Amino acid sequence: MITPHWATEAEVPPIQPDAGYWQSLLVEDDPDPQFRTYCHLFADRRPWQRGCIDELFREIADYKVAGLLITDTRMRRIYHPYDGGADVFLTTPQERDRTRDRHTDWLSNHLSGL
């Protein structure tokens, strides 16, 4: 799992006690340091167990957590839940189509499925 922390300082904040610091990205390189934006990324590896991230899903749905990315260990597949649904990034169009066909109840009622 990858969680972001947005800040105006390059210094990494000690806010993720269960997750290790991974990297920081300079997102907005404004000449005025007050308006520079950094995204500090923290990574946490958890063995999969049914229900192990249910509490996180509840926090996302309740607007308490945002930006969480759930990936496989090689970061080839990404699940990005947010308060109104989720995005799923897969490796190939074929994998996308199989997942879509297997989980039609995940899709929007809109004709495009989005």
Residue, then its C-alpha position, 0 to 999 in steps of 0.5 A: m500500500i502506498t499513502p501520500h502526504w502533501a506538504t509545502e516542505a521538502e523535509v519528510p514528516p514523521i506521520q506514518p508510524d506503520a509505513g516506511y518512507w519511500q520517496s518524495l516528489l516535487v509536484e509544484d516547483d514555484p519560485d516562492p517556497q511558500f507555494r512549492t508542493y511536495c508529495h511524500l510517499f510512504a509504503d507499507r507491505r501487508p500480507w493479504q488476509r480477508g478484511c485486512i484493509d476494511e477499516l481503511f476503506r471505511e476511512i476513505a468512504d468517510y473522507k478521512v483518508a485520500g490517495l491510498l494506492i493498493t498494489d501488487t508487490r511488483m506495482r504492476r496492478i493498482y487499485h485506487p479507492y476514493d470516496g465515490g468509487a475506485d480506479v483499477f489499473l491493470t497490465t493489459p487490455q485483456e486483463r482489463d476486459r476479464t476483470r470488467d466481465r467478472h465484476t460488472d457490478w463494479l461498473s457505473n450505470h453510465l453507458s461507458g461504464l465510467 
